[in-house]
Structure formats: structure tokens, C-alpha cells
Amino acid sequence: MSSTVLLELKDVHTHIGAYHILHGVNLQIPRGELTLLLGRNGAGKTTTLRTIMGLWQASQGTLHFNGHDITRMATPDIAALNIAYVPENMGIFSDLTVAENMLLAARKASRAQQMDEARLAWIYAMFPAVEKFWHHPAGKLSGGQKQMLAVARAMVEPRDLLIVDEPSKGLAPAIVQNMIEAFQKMKASGVSILLVEQNIHFAQALGDSVAVMDNGRVIHAGSMAALSADPVLQQSLLGLAL
């Protein structure tokens, strides 16, 4: 794996029970870039993310992250390599406060006062709702605020790779724009990002690289700019023009 590639999947197959979901996924995530994983519903995008995190084990193929073979590693060990994952359901603990949700992800702190103040200030600037509702139960937040909390929690400590499944799903346009700006700031901080996304405006605004999946395989990989500039390719890959 070259030094410019942070994460690489080679011929990855994943079975869930009797179902063969991934059929030989080949995917490279460049270091320092934001990579979009696009495709129709059921193409295998979420399964790819869950396989990367070890939530489902690859039945064939290999996964390498930052010099480590993570193919057979347990999820906590993969996360300990500085990978954060925000699932589509966000994984928010509704009965806990925003502060308690953040603290759970801050491995170096045992209470809120020990969290990195400069890091928190950086997060508050991106996601003001996290500071505003710091002492409120997370279950009382709006959908957009919960998504902000989920991403903020993933970034409470510096990460090498942030993986997020559909961050703009169900969000109002103004919140989507806020989320775009936040991801731009996170990328500028040096974190590599892998996003599954259906919102084409979101994808075009953020993506450096793009991989398109269909039927459990990556059928196209390249630059987001090249895909955005080619309506014929968009139509053939995604069944739509961006």
C-alpha cells in the first residue's frame, strides 16, 4: 500500500447469514482527502463501512489501514487505530446529556472537565448546538442537532479517518449547508474522511475522490470533479444527472 493511500480494500467479500452482499470490493481511500461512496440503495455501501469497522467480518479479501492489516481485527481494536465511525442511525444515547455523549468518546478523559478545551472550542465553532445544549438530554435534540452531535462526538479527539454514513439524510437545506462547512473545516484540519451520501449537492461540494458501487462492487473510481463534469457518466453510473 502506497504512503498516499490510508485505507485499502482488496477483493473484499462479505456474507450476512445466507446472503452474499459484497462481491469483491476494491477501494482505496487517499490520505488527507474526502472520499465519497455513492450508489443506489442496496448497492452495498453501508455493508462496506461496517466491514471496514469489523462489525461484519469479510469472508474473503483483505483490508489494510495505515500499515495495519485489519481484516480479522475486532471493532474496538480497529477504532483504537484512530478511526471514528458515525452510523446512519447516529448511535446517540438519548437518555444521556450532550456532554455525557461527548465524554463517552473522549478516551483520554474520565470527566467532562478533562476534555481538551481547545478541541471543544473548535467543535463548538463548527456545531454551535453542541455547546448550546451541552447539559440537555441528547434525546431532546432535533434530527439535525443529533447529527451534529454524532459527528462532533466522533471528532472529540483527533482522528486519522472519519467514516460517516449519510450525514445529510433528512436534514433541512440550511443544516445541510452547515454540515458541508463543518466537513470542509475537518478536512482542512488533516483528517481523512469517507462519506456515504445520497445528497448530490453535498457530494459535489465536498468530494475529492469518488467511488460508485453497484451490486456489491465498486464499478467506478476517480475524481469527484471528473464525475461532476460528465453527465453521460453520471447517467450510466447513478441513473441521474447531478
C-alpha positions as CSV (number, residue, x, y, z in Angstrom):
1,M,0.0,0.0,0.0
2,S,1.5,3.4,-1.0
3,S,2.0,6.1,1.5
4,T,-0.7,8.2,-0.2
5,V,-3.3,5.5,0.5
6,L,-4.6,5.4,4.0
7,L,-7.1,2.6,3.7
8,E,-7.3,-0.1,1.0
9,L,-9.8,-2.9,0.4
10,K,-8.8,-5.7,-1.9
11,D,-11.3,-8.2,-3.3
12,V,-13.5,-7.9,-0.2
13,H,-16.5,-10.2,0.1
14,T,-19.0,-10.1,2.9
15,H,-21.7,-12.6,3.7
16,I,-24.5,-11.8,6.2
17,G,-26.1,-15.1,7.0
18,A,-27.0,-16.8,3.8
19,Y,-26.7,-13.5,1.8
20,H,-23.6,-12.6,-0.2
21,I,-23.6,-8.8,0.0
22,L,-20.1,-7.6,-1.1
23,H,-18.8,-9.3,-4.3
24,G,-15.1,-8.4,-4.4
25,V,-14.9,-4.7,-3.4
26,N,-11.7,-2.9,-4.4
27,L,-11.4,0.5,-2.8
28,Q,-8.6,3.0,-2.0
29,I,-9.1,5.9,0.4
30,P,-6.4,8.6,-0.2
31,R,-4.7,10.2,2.8
32,G,-5.9,13.7,3.5
33,E,-8.9,13.7,1.1
34,L,-12.6,13.4,1.4
35,T,-13.8,10.3,-0.5
36,L,-17.5,9.9,-1.4
37,L,-19.1,6.4,-1.7
38,L,-22.1,6.7,-4.0
39,G,-24.6,4.3,-5.4
40,R,-28.2,3.2,-5.4
41,N,-29.9,1.9,-2.3
42,G,-28.9,-1.7,-1.7
43,A,-25.6,-1.3,-3.6
44,G,-23.5,-2.4,-0.6
45,K,-22.3,1.0,0.7
46,T,-23.3,0.6,4.4
47,T,-22.1,-3.0,4.3
48,T,-18.7,-1.8,3.1
49,L,-18.5,0.7,6.0
50,R,-19.5,-2.0,8.6
51,T,-16.9,-4.4,7.1
52,I,-14.2,-1.8,7.4
53,M,-15.1,-1.4,11.1
54,G,-15.2,-5.1,11.8
55,L,-18.9,-5.0,12.6
56,W,-19.2,-7.6,9.9
57,Q,-16.3,-9.8,9.0
58,A,-15.0,-10.1,5.5
59,S,-15.4,-13.7,4.2
60,Q,-12.7,-13.1,1.6
61,G,-10.1,-10.5,0.7
62,T,-8.0,-8.1,2.8
63,L,-8.4,-4.7,4.4
64,H,-5.3,-2.6,5.3
65,F,-5.4,0.7,7.2
66,N,-2.3,2.9,7.8
67,G,0.1,-0.1,7.7
68,H,-2.1,-2.4,9.7
69,D,-3.9,-5.5,8.4
70,I,-7.3,-5.0,10.0
71,T,-9.1,-7.9,8.1
72,R,-9.6,-10.0,11.2
73,M,-9.4,-7.4,13.9
74,A,-12.2,-6.7,16.4
75,T,-14.1,-3.5,16.2
76,P,-12.6,-1.9,19.4
77,D,-9.1,-2.6,18.1
78,I,-9.9,-1.0,14.7
79,A,-11.3,2.1,16.4
80,A,-8.2,2.3,18.6
81,L,-6.2,2.8,15.4
82,N,-7.8,6.3,15.3
83,I,-10.8,5.5,13.1
84,A,-14.2,7.0,14.1
85,Y,-17.5,5.8,12.6
86,V,-20.8,7.5,12.6
87,P,-23.6,5.0,11.6
88,E,-26.7,6.1,9.7
89,N,-28.8,5.8,12.9
90,M,-26.2,8.1,14.6
91,G,-25.9,6.0,17.8
92,I,-26.8,8.8,20.1
93,F,-27.6,7.9,23.7
94,S,-30.9,9.7,24.2
95,D,-31.0,9.5,28.0
96,L,-27.5,11.0,28.4
97,T,-26.8,14.6,28.1
98,V,-24.8,16.1,25.2
99,A,-21.8,16.4,27.5
100,E,-22.1,12.7,28.6
101,N,-22.3,11.6,24.9
102,M,-19.2,13.6,24.1
103,L,-17.4,12.2,27.2
104,L,-18.0,8.6,26.1
105,A,-15.9,9.2,23.0
106,A,-13.1,11.1,24.8
107,R,-10.9,8.1,25.7
108,K,-8.3,10.4,27.5
109,A,-10.9,11.9,29.8
110,S,-12.9,10.4,32.7
111,R,-15.0,13.5,33.3
112,A,-16.1,16.5,31.2
113,Q,-13.6,18.9,32.8
114,Q,-10.7,16.8,31.4
115,M,-11.7,17.1,27.8
116,D,-9.4,19.1,25.6
117,E,-10.7,22.7,25.8
118,A,-9.1,23.9,22.6
119,R,-10.6,20.8,20.8
120,L,-14.0,21.6,22.2
121,A,-13.8,25.2,21.2
122,W,-13.0,24.1,17.6
123,I,-16.0,21.7,17.7
124,Y,-18.3,24.4,19.1
125,A,-17.3,26.7,16.2
126,M,-18.5,24.1,13.7
127,F,-21.5,22.9,15.7
128,P,-22.9,25.7,18.0
129,A,-25.8,23.4,19.1
130,V,-23.3,21.1,20.9
131,E,-22.3,24.0,23.2
132,K,-25.8,25.4,23.4
133,F,-27.4,22.2,24.6
134,W,-24.4,20.8,26.5
135,H,-26.4,20.0,29.6
136,H,-29.6,18.9,27.8
137,P,-30.6,15.2,27.2
138,A,-29.5,14.3,23.7
139,G,-32.9,12.7,23.1
140,K,-34.5,16.2,23.2
141,L,-32.4,17.5,20.2
142,S,-33.8,17.9,16.7
143,G,-32.7,15.5,14.0
144,G,-30.2,17.9,12.6
145,Q,-28.8,18.7,16.1
146,K,-28.4,14.9,16.8
147,Q,-26.5,14.5,13.5
148,M,-24.2,17.4,14.6
149,L,-23.7,15.8,18.0
150,A,-22.9,12.4,16.3
151,V,-20.2,13.9,14.1
152,A,-18.9,16.2,16.9
153,R,-18.6,13.1,19.2
154,A,-16.6,11.3,16.6
155,M,-14.2,14.2,16.3
156,V,-13.8,14.9,20.1
157,E,-10.3,13.6,19.7
158,P,-8.1,13.9,16.6
159,R,-8.8,11.1,14.2
160,D,-6.8,9.7,11.2
161,L,-10.0,8.6,9.4
162,L,-13.6,9.7,9.9
163,I,-16.3,7.4,8.4
164,V,-19.9,8.8,8.2
165,D,-23.0,7.1,6.8
166,E,-25.3,9.6,5.1
167,P,-24.7,12.7,7.2
168,S,-27.2,14.8,5.4
169,K,-30.1,12.3,5.4
170,G,-33.4,14.0,6.4
171,L,-31.8,17.4,7.2
172,A,-33.1,20.8,6.2
173,P,-31.1,22.6,3.5
174,A,-29.8,25.2,6.0
175,I,-28.5,22.4,8.2
176,V,-27.0,20.6,5.2
177,Q,-25.1,23.7,4.3
178,N,-23.8,24.0,7.9
179,M,-22.7,20.3,7.7
180,I,-20.9,20.9,4.4
181,E,-18.9,23.8,6.0
182,A,-18.1,21.7,9.1
183,F,-16.7,18.8,6.9
184,Q,-14.6,21.3,5.0
185,K,-13.1,22.5,8.2
186,M,-12.5,18.9,9.4
187,K,-10.8,18.1,6.1
188,A,-8.6,21.2,6.4
189,S,-7.5,20.0,9.9
190,G,-5.9,17.0,8.2
191,V,-8.4,14.2,8.9
192,S,-9.2,11.8,6.0
193,I,-12.9,11.3,5.5
194,L,-15.1,8.6,3.9
195,L,-18.7,9.5,3.4
196,V,-21.7,7.5,2.1
197,E,-24.0,10.1,0.7
198,Q,-27.2,10.4,-1.4
199,N,-27.4,14.2,-1.5
200,I,-25.7,15.2,-4.8
201,H,-25.2,18.8,-3.8
202,F,-23.4,17.6,-0.6
203,A,-21.2,15.2,-2.6
204,Q,-20.2,17.8,-5.2
205,A,-19.4,20.5,-2.6
206,L,-17.1,18.2,-0.6
207,G,-15.8,15.3,-2.6
208,D,-12.2,15.0,-3.8
209,S,-12.4,11.3,-4.8
210,V,-15.5,9.2,-5.5
211,A,-16.2,5.6,-5.7
212,V,-19.5,4.3,-7.1
213,M,-20.9,1.0,-6.0
214,D,-23.5,-1.3,-7.6
215,N,-24.4,-4.9,-6.8
216,G,-21.7,-5.2,-4.1
217,R,-18.8,-4.0,-6.2
218,V,-17.1,-0.7,-7.0
219,I,-17.9,0.0,-10.6
220,H,-16.2,3.4,-10.9
221,A,-13.4,5.2,-9.0
222,G,-12.0,8.6,-9.8
223,S,-12.2,12.3,-9.0
224,M,-15.4,13.9,-8.0
225,A,-14.7,16.8,-10.4
226,A,-14.5,14.5,-13.4
227,L,-17.7,12.8,-12.5
228,S,-19.5,16.1,-11.9
229,A,-18.3,17.3,-15.4
230,D,-19.6,14.2,-17.2
231,P,-23.4,13.9,-17.4
232,V,-23.3,10.8,-19.5
233,L,-21.1,9.0,-16.9
234,Q,-23.4,10.2,-14.2
235,Q,-26.4,8.8,-16.0
236,S,-24.8,5.4,-16.6
237,L,-23.4,5.0,-13.1
238,L,-26.2,6.5,-11.0
239,G,-29.2,6.7,-13.3
240,L,-29.3,10.5,-12.9
241,A,-27.6,13.7,-13.9
242,L,-26.0,15.6,-11.0
